[in-house]
Amino acid sequence: GQKIGTHFLGAETSAFHAPISGHVGTPERTAVEIISDRKDERYPLRAHENALEEGTRDDFLAVMREAGLRTMDEENQSLAAKVNQDLALEETPLIINARESEPYLTAQYSLMMSHPVELLKGAEVLKRALKASKVIFLCEAFHREAVELLKSKIYFLRWEGYEVLAASGEAYPHDLPEIVRSQYPKGTLYSLSALFALYEAVFKGRPLLERVVTIAGECVL
C-alpha cells in the first residue's frame, strides 16, 4: 500500500492509503492518481504484538491516525477523532453495533464467525482508549451461532466486563444508530468493522485498505 495524504480536522489528523505502492500523480478535485511502481510494497506500519500488555491510550490513538482508521458507519469519520470526542463519556458502556442493515447482508455475521478473537482484541483496545466501563456486542436475534461463539471466546480469554446480546425489534433498518442509541442511550456506539480494522492496524501493522462486504440476493448466481 501507499500513504497518499493526511486529512486535517482541527487538531486531529488521519492518513489516507492506497492499495498499491508507487507515487502520486496529478491530483484531481475528487480523486488522487497513484502511479504503480509494480513492487506492491507494504506501507511500513509498526505492529504492536504486545499491545494489550504494553500499549497506552496515546499509542492506540497514534496507530488509528497513521493507519487511516475510520468509524466505518454512516458518518465514516476519523476513528481517532471520534474516540477523542467520546472521552468525555468515559466509564460508560462501549456498544458494538453488529446488526445488519438489510435482510440479505451477512458481513457482520461473517466477521464474527471468522474472526471472533480478533474482534475481541480490537474491542479491548477500544475499551482502554475510551476508558469504557464495559463492552456490549449487540447482535441480531438470528446470529445465534455468532453469539455463542463470542461468548465462548470471552470465557476462554477470561475477560470481565463483556456482554453479547441478541437484540430483537421490528425497526428497519436494524443497524440505524438512532435505534441502537434509543435502546442504550448512555453508551458510546462503534461498528464491528471498525473493531476488526483496529485489530489489524494495532497487532498486524496494516492500514485501512479493505473491508468485508456482502454480495447476495435473488439475482446472484
BALOBA-1460 file (C-alpha; in Angstrom, 3 decimals):
// residues 221
<rec num="1" residu="g" x="0.000" y="0.000" z="0.000"/>
<rec num="2" residu="q" x="0.907" y="3.666" z="-0.261"/>
<rec num="3" residu="k" x="0.178" y="6.596" z="2.018"/>
<rec num="4" residu="i" x="-1.200" y="9.312" z="-0.236"/>
<rec num="5" residu="g" x="-2.100" y="12.108" z="2.137"/>
<rec num="6" residu="t" x="-3.266" y="13.307" z="5.523"/>
<rec num="7" residu="h" x="-6.658" y="14.733" z="6.402"/>
<rec num="8" residu="f" x="-6.586" y="17.591" z="8.912"/>
<rec num="9" residu="l" x="-9.670" y="18.188" z="11.034"/>
<rec num="10" residu="g" x="-8.843" y="20.856" z="13.579"/>
<rec num="11" residu="a" x="-6.158" y="19.405" z="15.838"/>
<rec num="12" residu="e" x="-6.938" y="15.857" z="14.662"/>
<rec num="13" residu="t" x="-5.333" y="14.092" z="11.686"/>
<rec num="14" residu="s" x="-5.970" y="10.900" z="9.720"/>
<rec num="15" residu="a" x="-3.859" y="9.341" z="6.974"/>
<rec num="16" residu="f" x="-5.173" y="8.086" z="3.627"/>
<rec num="17" residu="h" x="-3.755" y="4.965" z="1.998"/>
<rec num="18" residu="a" x="-3.929" y="3.447" z="-1.495"/>
<rec num="19" residu="p" x="-3.895" y="-0.349" z="-2.021"/>
<rec num="20" residu="i" x="-0.856" y="-0.191" z="-4.344"/>
<rec num="21" residu="s" x="2.630" y="1.248" z="-3.900"/>
<rec num="22" residu="g" x="4.103" y="3.890" z="-6.173"/>
<rec num="23" residu="h" x="3.955" y="7.654" z="-6.333"/>
<rec num="24" residu="v" x="1.235" y="10.259" z="-6.505"/>
<rec num="25" residu="g" x="0.423" y="11.567" z="-9.986"/>
<rec num="26" residu="t" x="-1.617" y="14.623" z="-10.822"/>
<rec num="27" residu="p" x="-4.232" y="15.156" z="-8.095"/>
<rec num="28" residu="e" x="-7.823" y="15.833" z="-9.136"/>
<rec num="29" residu="r" x="-10.511" y="17.651" z="-7.158"/>
<rec num="30" residu="t" x="-12.218" y="14.427" z="-6.048"/>
<rec num="31" residu="a" x="-9.527" y="11.782" z="-6.667"/>
<rec num="32" residu="v" x="-5.826" y="11.064" z="-6.390"/>
<rec num="33" residu="e" x="-3.973" y="9.186" z="-9.126"/>
<rec num="34" residu="i" x="-1.441" y="6.613" z="-7.930"/>
<rec num="35" residu="i" x="1.153" y="5.504" z="-10.484"/>
<rec num="36" residu="s" x="2.148" y="1.960" z="-9.584"/>
<rec num="37" residu="d" x="5.805" y="1.016" z="-9.247"/>
<rec num="38" residu="r" x="4.743" y="-2.651" z="-9.657"/>
<rec num="39" residu="k" x="6.593" y="-3.552" z="-6.451"/>
<rec num="40" residu="d" x="3.454" y="-3.951" z="-4.330"/>
<rec num="41" residu="e" x="5.432" y="-2.910" z="-1.268"/>
<rec num="42" residu="r" x="3.715" y="-2.748" z="2.085"/>
<rec num="43" residu="y" x="3.442" y="0.583" z="3.865"/>
<rec num="44" residu="p" x="5.715" y="0.397" z="6.954"/>
<rec num="45" residu="l" x="3.439" y="0.491" z="9.973"/>
<rec num="46" residu="r" x="4.753" y="-0.888" z="13.232"/>
<rec num="47" residu="a" x="2.891" y="-3.910" z="14.618"/>
<rec num="48" residu="h" x="2.321" y="-3.950" z="18.390"/>
<rec num="49" residu="e" x="2.078" y="-7.657" z="19.184"/>
<rec num="50" residu="n" x="2.077" y="-6.969" z="22.945"/>
<rec num="51" residu="a" x="-0.332" y="-4.038" z="22.730"/>
<rec num="52" residu="l" x="-2.614" y="-5.291" z="25.495"/>
<rec num="53" residu="e" x="0.321" y="-5.637" z="27.883"/>
<rec num="54" residu="e" x="2.365" y="-2.567" z="26.915"/>
<rec num="55" residu="g" x="0.200" y="-0.223" z="24.839"/>
<rec num="56" residu="t" x="-1.107" y="3.088" z="26.143"/>
<rec num="57" residu="r" x="-4.069" y="5.177" z="25.043"/>
<rec num="58" residu="d" x="-1.708" y="7.549" z="23.200"/>
<rec num="59" residu="d" x="-0.140" y="4.580" z="21.399"/>
<rec num="60" residu="f" x="-3.566" y="3.391" z="20.237"/>
<rec num="61" residu="l" x="-4.587" y="6.854" z="19.016"/>
<rec num="62" residu="a" x="-1.319" y="7.223" z="17.104"/>
<rec num="63" residu="v" x="-1.979" y="3.920" z="15.314"/>
<rec num="64" residu="m" x="-5.542" y="4.984" z="14.471"/>
<rec num="65" residu="r" x="-4.250" y="8.176" z="12.865"/>
<rec num="66" residu="e" x="-1.349" y="6.657" z="10.924"/>
<rec num="67" residu="a" x="-3.379" y="3.660" z="9.699"/>
<rec num="68" residu="g" x="-6.153" y="5.956" z="8.489"/>
<rec num="69" residu="l" x="-8.831" y="4.192" z="10.509"/>
<rec num="70" residu="r" x="-12.440" y="5.286" z="10.047"/>
<rec num="71" residu="t" x="-15.573" y="4.554" z="12.055"/>
<rec num="72" residu="m" x="-16.930" y="2.647" z="9.013"/>
<rec num="73" residu="d" x="-20.526" y="3.574" z="9.758"/>
<rec num="74" residu="e" x="-22.902" y="6.102" z="8.204"/>
<rec num="75" residu="e" x="-20.769" y="9.047" z="9.319"/>
<rec num="76" residu="n" x="-17.436" y="7.363" z="8.423"/>
<rec num="77" residu="q" x="-15.417" y="9.868" z="10.409"/>
<rec num="78" residu="s" x="-11.874" y="9.522" z="11.683"/>
<rec num="79" residu="l" x="-11.789" y="6.849" z="14.391"/>
<rec num="80" residu="a" x="-9.229" y="8.786" z="16.422"/>
<rec num="81" residu="a" x="-11.399" y="11.913" z="16.255"/>
<rec num="82" residu="k" x="-14.465" y="10.035" z="17.474"/>
<rec num="83" residu="v" x="-12.525" y="8.436" z="20.326"/>
<rec num="84" residu="n" x="-11.321" y="11.864" z="21.438"/>
<rec num="85" residu="q" x="-14.882" y="13.211" z="21.260"/>
<rec num="86" residu="d" x="-16.221" y="10.299" z="23.300"/>
<rec num="87" residu="l" x="-13.607" y="10.585" z="26.048"/>
<rec num="88" residu="a" x="-15.958" y="12.905" z="27.901"/>
<rec num="89" residu="l" x="-18.242" y="9.868" z="28.252"/>
<rec num="90" residu="e" x="-15.673" y="7.662" z="29.998"/>
<rec num="91" residu="e" x="-16.918" y="4.990" z="32.388"/>
<rec num="92" residu="t" x="-19.946" y="4.410" z="30.139"/>
<rec num="93" residu="p" x="-20.539" y="1.209" z="28.124"/>
<rec num="94" residu="l" x="-18.876" y="0.692" z="24.754"/>
<rec num="95" residu="i" x="-21.589" y="-0.661" z="22.427"/>
<rec num="96" residu="i" x="-20.533" y="-2.587" z="19.316"/>
<rec num="97" residu="n" x="-23.178" y="-2.464" z="16.610"/>
<rec num="98" residu="a" x="-23.078" y="-5.921" z="14.984"/>
<rec num="99" residu="r" x="-26.533" y="-5.744" z="13.415"/>
<rec num="100" residu="e" x="-27.118" y="-5.954" z="9.655"/>
<rec num="101" residu="s" x="-28.922" y="-3.162" z="7.810"/>
<rec num="102" residu="e" x="-30.641" y="-5.439" z="5.254"/>
<rec num="103" residu="p" x="-32.062" y="-8.995" z="5.426"/>
<rec num="104" residu="y" x="-29.679" y="-10.336" z="2.754"/>
<rec num="105" residu="l" x="-26.499" y="-8.916" z="4.300"/>
<rec num="106" residu="t" x="-24.172" y="-11.206" z="6.236"/>
<rec num="107" residu="a" x="-20.932" y="-9.208" z="6.507"/>
<rec num="108" residu="q" x="-21.232" y="-8.694" z="10.283"/>
<rec num="109" residu="y" x="-22.143" y="-12.316" z="10.862"/>
<rec num="110" residu="s" x="-19.223" y="-13.493" z="8.700"/>
<rec num="111" residu="l" x="-16.773" y="-11.317" z="10.632"/>
<rec num="112" residu="m" x="-17.943" y="-12.698" z="13.969"/>
<rec num="113" residu="m" x="-17.774" y="-16.298" z="12.775"/>
<rec num="114" residu="s" x="-14.368" y="-15.939" z="11.084"/>
<rec num="115" residu="h" x="-12.519" y="-13.596" z="13.448"/>
<rec num="116" residu="p" x="-14.068" y="-13.672" z="16.943"/>
<rec num="117" residu="v" x="-10.809" y="-13.351" z="18.897"/>
<rec num="118" residu="e" x="-9.539" y="-10.576" z="16.627"/>
<rec num="119" residu="l" x="-12.771" y="-8.638" z="17.183"/>
<rec num="120" residu="l" x="-12.483" y="-9.087" z="20.947"/>
<rec num="121" residu="k" x="-8.888" y="-7.834" z="20.938"/>
<rec num="122" residu="g" x="-9.956" y="-4.829" z="18.873"/>
<rec num="123" residu="a" x="-12.752" y="-4.213" z="21.380"/>
<rec num="124" residu="e" x="-10.295" y="-4.393" z="24.283"/>
<rec num="125" residu="v" x="-8.033" y="-1.798" z="22.636"/>
<rec num="126" residu="l" x="-11.019" y="0.491" z="22.046"/>
<rec num="127" residu="k" x="-12.290" y="-0.092" z="25.581"/>
<rec num="128" residu="r" x="-8.977" y="1.019" z="27.035"/>
<rec num="129" residu="a" x="-8.690" y="4.003" z="24.703"/>
<rec num="130" residu="l" x="-12.165" y="5.163" z="25.735"/>
<rec num="131" residu="k" x="-11.863" y="4.111" z="29.390"/>
<rec num="132" residu="a" x="-15.222" y="2.402" z="28.928"/>
<rec num="133" residu="s" x="-16.902" y="0.621" z="31.823"/>
<rec num="134" residu="k" x="-17.780" y="-2.471" z="29.782"/>
<rec num="135" residu="v" x="-18.291" y="-3.759" z="26.223"/>
<rec num="136" residu="i" x="-21.659" y="-4.805" z="24.801"/>
<rec num="137" residu="f" x="-21.863" y="-6.625" z="21.465"/>
<rec num="138" residu="l" x="-25.331" y="-6.015" z="20.030"/>
<rec num="139" residu="c" x="-26.131" y="-8.767" z="17.526"/>
<rec num="140" residu="e" x="-29.166" y="-9.839" z="15.508"/>
<rec num="141" residu="a" x="-31.593" y="-12.318" z="17.074"/>
<rec num="142" residu="f" x="-30.768" y="-14.806" z="14.307"/>
<rec num="143" residu="h" x="-26.999" y="-14.544" z="14.915"/>
<rec num="144" residu="r" x="-27.239" y="-17.403" z="17.416"/>
<rec num="145" residu="e" x="-24.050" y="-19.187" z="16.343"/>
<rec num="146" residu="a" x="-22.054" y="-15.954" z="16.381"/>
<rec num="147" residu="v" x="-23.420" y="-15.008" z="19.804"/>
<rec num="148" residu="e" x="-22.436" y="-18.365" z="21.282"/>
<rec num="149" residu="l" x="-19.020" y="-18.238" z="19.598"/>
<rec num="150" residu="l" x="-18.224" y="-14.796" z="21.010"/>
<rec num="151" residu="k" x="-19.391" y="-15.871" z="24.466"/>
<rec num="152" residu="s" x="-17.165" y="-18.955" z="24.340"/>
<rec num="153" residu="k" x="-14.119" y="-16.896" z="23.324"/>
<rec num="154" residu="i" x="-14.770" y="-14.382" z="26.120"/>
<rec num="155" residu="y" x="-14.924" y="-17.269" z="28.583"/>
<rec num="156" residu="f" x="-11.695" y="-18.702" z="27.144"/>
<rec num="157" residu="l" x="-9.906" y="-15.339" z="27.438"/>
<rec num="158" residu="r" x="-11.334" y="-14.896" z="30.969"/>
<rec num="159" residu="w" x="-12.062" y="-11.218" z="30.310"/>
<rec num="160" residu="e" x="-14.549" y="-9.397" z="32.505"/>
<rec num="161" residu="g" x="-16.886" y="-6.595" z="31.502"/>
<rec num="162" residu="y" x="-18.129" y="-8.153" z="28.253"/>
<rec num="163" residu="e" x="-21.706" y="-8.889" z="27.206"/>
<rec num="164" residu="v" x="-23.073" y="-10.368" z="23.976"/>
<rec num="165" residu="l" x="-26.749" y="-9.643" z="23.380"/>
<rec num="166" residu="a" x="-29.108" y="-10.851" z="20.668"/>
<rec num="167" residu="a" x="-31.354" y="-7.848" z="20.080"/>
<rec num="168" residu="s" x="-34.842" y="-8.093" z="18.654"/>
<rec num="169" residu="g" x="-37.107" y="-5.442" z="17.189"/>
<rec num="170" residu="e" x="-39.204" y="-4.515" z="14.209"/>
<rec num="171" residu="a" x="-37.434" y="-1.248" z="13.376"/>
<rec num="172" residu="y" x="-35.837" y="-1.067" z="9.930"/>
<rec num="173" residu="p" x="-33.031" y="-0.892" z="9.095"/>
<rec num="174" residu="h" x="-31.885" y="-2.688" z="12.221"/>
<rec num="175" residu="d" x="-28.458" y="-1.110" z="12.393"/>
<rec num="176" residu="l" x="-29.570" y="2.532" z="12.430"/>
<rec num="177" residu="p" x="-27.556" y="4.337" z="15.131"/>
<rec num="178" residu="e" x="-30.696" y="6.179" z="16.243"/>
<rec num="179" residu="i" x="-32.409" y="2.870" z="17.005"/>
<rec num="180" residu="v" x="-29.445" y="1.491" z="18.940"/>
<rec num="181" residu="r" x="-28.991" y="4.718" z="20.909"/>
<rec num="182" residu="s" x="-32.679" y="4.722" z="21.829"/>
<rec num="183" residu="q" x="-32.138" y="1.308" z="23.451"/>
<rec num="184" residu="y" x="-28.775" y="2.182" z="25.032"/>
<rec num="185" residu="p" x="-28.729" y="5.974" z="25.472"/>
<rec num="186" residu="k" x="-25.724" y="6.048" z="27.814"/>
<rec num="187" residu="g" x="-23.321" y="4.046" z="25.673"/>
<rec num="188" residu="t" x="-20.761" y="5.059" z="23.027"/>
<rec num="189" residu="l" x="-21.518" y="3.379" z="19.698"/>
<rec num="190" residu="y" x="-18.967" y="1.853" z="17.302"/>
<rec num="191" residu="s" x="-19.206" y="-0.512" z="14.338"/>
<rec num="192" residu="l" x="-17.996" y="-4.098" z="14.196"/>
<rec num="193" residu="s" x="-15.967" y="-3.326" z="11.056"/>
<rec num="194" residu="a" x="-14.032" y="-0.619" z="12.916"/>
<rec num="195" residu="l" x="-13.058" y="-3.176" z="15.575"/>
<rec num="196" residu="f" x="-11.515" y="-5.531" z="13.038"/>
<rec num="197" residu="a" x="-9.698" y="-2.691" z="11.263"/>
<rec num="198" residu="l" x="-8.355" y="-1.575" z="14.661"/>
<rec num="199" residu="y" x="-7.100" y="-5.078" z="15.420"/>
<rec num="200" residu="e" x="-5.379" y="-5.291" z="12.012"/>
<rec num="201" residu="a" x="-3.697" y="-1.909" z="12.499"/>
<rec num="202" residu="v" x="-2.553" y="-2.384" z="16.101"/>
<rec num="203" residu="f" x="-1.498" y="-6.035" z="16.080"/>
<rec num="204" residu="k" x="-0.569" y="-6.548" z="12.402"/>
<rec num="205" residu="g" x="0.585" y="-3.098" z="11.310"/>
<rec num="206" residu="r" x="-1.914" y="-2.943" z="8.433"/>
<rec num="207" residu="p" x="-3.504" y="0.339" z="7.291"/>
<rec num="208" residu="l" x="-7.170" y="0.528" z="6.343"/>
<rec num="209" residu="l" x="-7.370" y="-0.712" z="2.749"/>
<rec num="210" residu="e" x="-10.310" y="-3.113" z="2.694"/>
<rec num="211" residu="r" x="-13.497" y="-4.218" z="4.415"/>
<rec num="212" residu="v" x="-15.885" y="-7.177" z="4.336"/>
<rec num="213" residu="v" x="-18.923" y="-6.740" z="2.096"/>
<rec num="214" residu="t" x="-21.844" y="-8.987" z="1.120"/>
<rec num="215" residu="i" x="-22.798" y="-9.945" z="-2.406"/>
<rec num="216" residu="a" x="-26.228" y="-11.528" z="-2.104"/>
<rec num="217" residu="g" x="-29.798" y="-11.531" z="-3.351"/>
<rec num="218" residu="e" x="-32.114" y="-13.435" z="-5.637"/>
<rec num="219" residu="c" x="-30.241" y="-12.384" z="-8.786"/>
<rec num="220" residu="v" x="-26.811" y="-13.610" z="-7.621"/>
<rec num="221" residu="l" x="-25.743" y="-16.851" z="-9.304"/>
